[in-house]
Amino acid sequence: MKLFVGLDVSLEKTAICVINEHGKIVREAQAASEPEALTRWMRELDGTIAAIGLEAGPLSQWLHRGLTEAGLDVVLMETRQVKGALKAMPIKTDRRDAEGIARLLHLGWFRPVHCKSVSAQEVRAVLGARKAVQQGFIALEMSLRGLLRNFGLKVDAISRGRFEQRIRELVAGNPMLLAATGPLLRARSFLRQELAGLERRVRQLAQDDPVCHRLMSMPGVGAVVALTYRSAVDDPSRFTSSKKEGPWVGLTPSRNQSGERDVSGGITKAGDVSLRRALCQAATVMMHRGRSTWLRTWVAQIARRRGAKRAMVALARRIGVILHRMWMDDTAFRSDLVVPHAA
């Protein structure tokens, strides 16, 4: 008897639902959210496990790797689709979510998600740490500006190197403001040092990686964009065509058709948010700075006809396609190509 197992993962416990090939619930239970505990539970089932499904999430890739190493057939399921299907249930519980995942697995109505390698997850952890420290650094600067603005003290536009000196000049002679700004300035100084260290680490990672080094040959693609792209894609061979990068990262127009109604909307924004932002940043840099290339000429033609925002999205989508082809073909970016027609 073939069995389909749905797992609804939470931090401590995982709800489990097992249905057979006829759609009948065979067993329901809970187990610790640990690969060893789940593996032991699966071994006790009476029947052949056809597939085990779990929604992509924070713990899912770790559990997927552990269960796969144990010889089980595990599938990561696309989060947006699973959530959309489970919304049809009037009562939402972990038990019902596990049943819904099992039924989606049984019907085959799901999109599998690639489980990233350990090295890719480690790179994403470094990039995530850099982003968190950067956001904290910027938040402190904005807090200092807002704090002093209440007293009519304006920091104005100033370089980061002179920011602390400017703050101390404004609060000089006021002991209350000195007491308020001192801890914030010390915290900012510490975060600035940590951010500089992470920036060096990111640049070194990109320089040491031959794929990232090749990707950075494209104008507008720096160490952060290259590492973000490499860690998000992880395995370029999972795309049968480079043109599938655009829909995967959510940079293609959405469409809503029903009867006589057929509306094309904004981009779908599906897939990896960090990668989509990185590609858009690379496109913005290429459009406004850097050397002139056939790609910059191409996007300038689109900007004249369709506007700068649509041109930026089109360029971000094309950058993703070109980076994938560069990776697959093991080639650097060529700036001497003939300008293609901007369709």
LINTACOR-V574840 format. One record per residue. N is the residue number from 1. RES is the residue in one small letter. PSI is psi as a letter, one per 20 degrees, with the letter a starting at -180 (* if undefined). OMEGA is omega in whole degrees, -180 to 180 (* if undefined). Layout:
N/RES/PSI/OMEGA
N/RES/PSI/OMEGA
//
This chain:
1/m/p/179
2/k/p/-178
3/l/q/177
4/f/p/-172
5/v/p/175
6/g/p/-180
7/l/p/172
8/d/o/-169
9/v/p/168
10/s/a/-172
11/l/g/-176
12/e/g/-174
13/k/q/175
14/t/p/176
15/a/p/-175
16/i/p/174
17/c/p/-180
18/v/p/175
19/i/q/180
20/n/a/-176
21/e/i/178
22/h/j/178
23/g/j/-180
24/k/p/179
25/i/p/-179
26/v/g/-175
27/r/q/175
28/e/q/-178
29/a/a/173
30/q/q/178
31/a/r/178
32/a/q/-179
33/s/m/179
34/e/p/-180
35/p/h/-178
36/e/g/-179
37/a/g/180
38/l/h/179
39/t/g/178
40/r/g/-179
41/w/g/-180
42/m/h/-178
43/r/h/-177
44/e/i/-178
45/l/q/179
46/d/n/-178
47/g/r/-180
48/t/p/180
49/i/o/179
50/a/g/-180
51/a/q/174
52/i/p/-177
53/g/q/173
54/l/q/-178
55/e/p/178
56/a/p/-178
57/g/a/-175
58/p/g/-178
59/l/i/-168
60/s/g/-176
61/q/h/177
62/w/g/178
63/l/h/179
64/h/g/-179
65/r/g/-180
66/g/g/-180
67/l/h/178
68/t/g/178
69/e/h/178
70/a/j/177
71/g/j/-180
72/l/q/180
73/d/o/-174
74/v/q/-180
75/v/p/170
76/l/p/-175
77/m/p/-176
78/e/p/-170
79/t/g/-175
80/r/g/-179
81/q/g/180
82/v/g/180
83/k/g/179
84/g/h/-180
85/a/h/-177
86/l/i/177
87/k/h/-179
88/a/i/-180
89/m/p/-179
90/p/h/179
91/i/p/-177
92/k/o/173
93/t/r/177
94/d/h/180
95/r/g/-180
96/r/h/177
97/d/g/178
98/a/g/177
99/e/g/179
100/g/g/178
101/i/g/179
102/a/h/-180
103/r/h/175
104/l/h/179
105/l/g/-180
106/h/g/-180
107/l/h/-176
108/g/j/-177
109/w/m/179
110/f/r/175
111/r/p/179
112/p/q/179
113/v/p/179
114/h/p/175
115/c/o/-174
116/k/q/178
117/s/r/-180
118/v/g/-180
119/s/h/178
120/a/g/179
121/q/h/178
122/e/g/178
123/v/g/179
124/r/h/177
125/a/g/178
126/v/g/179
127/l/h/178
128/g/h/177
129/a/g/177
130/r/g/-179
131/k/g/-180
132/a/g/179
133/v/g/179
134/q/g/179
135/q/h/177
136/g/h/178
137/f/g/-180
138/i/h/180
139/a/h/178
140/l/g/178
141/e/g/179
142/m/h/178
143/s/g/179
144/l/g/178
145/r/g/-179
146/g/h/180
147/l/g/-177
148/l/h/-179
149/r/h/178
150/n/h/-180
151/f/j/-180
152/g/j/180
153/l/o/-174
154/k/p/180
155/v/h/-178
156/d/a/-180
157/a/p/-177
158/i/q/180
159/s/q/-180
160/r/h/180
161/g/h/-178
162/r/j/-176
163/f/g/-178
164/e/g/179
165/q/g/180
166/r/g/179
167/i/g/-178
168/r/h/176
169/e/h/-177
170/l/h/-175
171/v/j/-179
172/a/p/178
173/g/i/179
174/n/o/-175
175/p/h/-180
176/m/g/179
177/l/h/175
178/l/g/179
179/a/h/-178
180/a/g/-174
181/t/h/-177
182/g/g/179
183/p/h/180
184/l/h/179
185/l/h/178
186/r/g/177
187/a/g/178
188/r/g/179
189/s/g/179
190/f/g/-180
191/l/h/179
192/r/h/178
193/q/g/179
194/e/h/179
195/l/g/178
196/a/h/177
197/g/g/178
198/l/h/177
199/e/g/178
200/r/g/180
201/r/g/180
202/v/g/179
203/r/h/179
204/q/g/177
205/l/g/-179
206/a/h/-179
207/q/h/-178
208/d/i/-179
209/d/o/-178
210/p/h/179
211/v/g/179
212/c/h/179
213/h/h/178
214/r/g/-179
215/l/h/-179
216/m/i/174
217/s/i/176
218/m/p/177
219/p/p/180
220/g/i/-179
221/v/o/178
222/g/a/-176
223/a/g/-178
224/v/g/-180
225/v/g/-179
226/a/g/179
227/l/h/178
228/t/g/180
229/y/g/-177
230/r/g/-178
231/s/h/179
232/a/g/-179
233/v/g/176
234/d/g/-178
235/d/o/-176
236/p/h/-177
237/s/i/179
238/r/i/173
239/f/o/-180
240/t/h/179
241/s/q/179
242/s/h/-179
243/k/i/179
244/k/i/178
245/e/g/-177
246/g/g/178
247/p/h/-177
248/w/h/-177
249/v/j/175
250/g/k/-178
251/l/k/176
252/t/q/-178
253/p/q/174
254/s/r/-179
255/r/p/180
256/n/o/-177
257/q/p/176
258/s/o/-179
259/g/c/180
260/e/i/-176
261/r/p/179
262/d/o/-174
263/v/p/172
264/s/p/-176
265/g/b/178
266/g/a/-178
267/i/q/-175
268/t/h/-177
269/k/k/175
270/a/r/174
271/g/b/-171
272/d/o/-178
273/v/g/-177
274/s/h/179
275/l/g/179
276/r/g/178
277/r/g/-180
278/a/g/179
279/l/h/178
280/c/h/176
281/q/g/178
282/a/h/179
283/a/g/180
284/t/g/179
285/v/g/-178
286/m/h/-178
287/m/h/-171
288/h/i/-179
289/r/r/176
290/g/r/-176
291/r/q/-180
292/s/p/178
293/t/r/177
294/w/h/-180
295/l/h/178
296/r/h/176
297/t/g/179
298/w/g/-178
299/v/h/177
300/a/h/176
301/q/g/179
302/i/h/-179
303/a/h/179
304/r/h/-176
305/r/h/-170
306/r/i/-178
307/g/q/-174
308/a/h/-177
309/k/g/179
310/r/h/178
311/a/h/179
312/m/g/179
313/v/g/179
314/a/g/179
315/l/g/178
316/a/g/178
317/r/g/-178
318/r/h/176
319/i/g/178
320/g/g/179
321/v/g/-177
322/i/g/179
323/l/h/178
324/h/g/180
325/r/h/176
326/m/g/179
327/w/g/-178
328/m/h/-176
329/d/i/-180
330/d/l/-179
331/t/q/176
332/a/r/-180
333/f/p/179
334/r/p/-180
335/s/i/-175
336/d/j/-179
337/l/q/176
338/v/p/-178
339/v/p/178
340/p/r/179
341/h/p/179
342/a/n/-178
343/a/*/*
//
